[in-house]
Amino acid sequence: MLSWSLLYRLLTLIALPFALLYHWYRSVSRARKSAFAERFGQLPLQSRDLLEGQRVIWLHAVSVGEVIAARPLLRGVRRRYPDHRLLLTVTTETGRAIAEKDVLADVVTYFPFDISFAVCRLLDAVQPEAVIIMETEIWPVFTLEAQRRKIPLFLANGRISAHSFPRYQRFAWFFRPVLQRFSGIGMQSGADLERILAIGAPAERSQLLGNLKYDIPFGPVEPEERRQLRSSYRIPDNVPVLTIGSTHPGEEEPILSAYRELRGQFPDLLLVLVPRHPERTAEVESLIYQHGMTVLRRSQLEQQTAACCAKTVLLVDTVGELMRLYALADLAYVGGSLVPTGGHNLLEPASRGIPQLFGPYMDNFREITALVLDYGAGIQVADNRELQDAVRDFLISPELRQVIGTNGLKLLRDSGGAVERHLEMLGQALSP
């Protein structure tokens, strides 16, 4: 009978041609480089030169959300270990775009396919002193090859949602030996810790460290900063701005319907719409036209001389600007929550004191959602009608906006400390 490890390797090899076709299609359809060499563990020459002979700490963050969550940890690692080089690997193109824009790591590249020769090539080239994996990326071949090289592995900001836990339980036989390879496992909440222990994580090396997302910089947007931000986007100072962040398919239609109704009472209200995936820009643009509005794409903004106005939706087809677009707004809506995709990070607008709204589907951020509601740092709506009513209440009452925004800043003040706890865990294997 085949061992689970051998079976996994065989299935991975069988799936590889399909993975290659998928990545090839995505690169061609988006006019981007395929980066197959990197996905097979080959570092570009310039990156090899930067890391060669250096002490390296490797952090892996899958996509945009994980890269954003890793920012405070990357800053903390840089501060604690200034003599080390930082390698940041990602899986998605959008994650890479954000990571390269942040410039928090010395080298950014793609995580290798979980096949032996790709994993070994990158591990041998980098020879990291430690590997930090964000959230719940558990790759059997990678962890095995790291263990063979005696490279300490750490799981940071770990989480297992209530929705995905039954699936993990069914495959606990698969995950248990992989989790045993980790030198340290840090989970976001007590519930996350209980779940990962239930699927086989070593109890003596697993602990509750808190959520790194709470350790983001925070502070109110000062009037001059807001003025400068709005000026950079051709937005007048005196118009109310509603920023809609990280929307998904099926979410833009009810939002646009609510906005169209709101313009009857607030004719100067400007909508800034930020789809989660920029490749959906043409699709979203078509929806805006169908609702009788015109569109100005963010990528074309520099070509315009006229200021943005309520007659035109500012459609953001770039990445890495959402925090700035929250900061310049009077009010924010956090997407992925009117449709069952699990929601997005409510701490981003809260960290700038921006009052926020979000929908009922926040399964991926239950702990943060509960805190936001407990602190009164945002309002949850059930549908587009409640969204429309809540936006109206916020626009009518500057006092309400001030109270909700201030509560968000208080939440951040009270909930930090996860970075230092993670650094203490890393200290088991690394010396400054």
Disulfide bonds with the S-S distance in Angstrom:
none
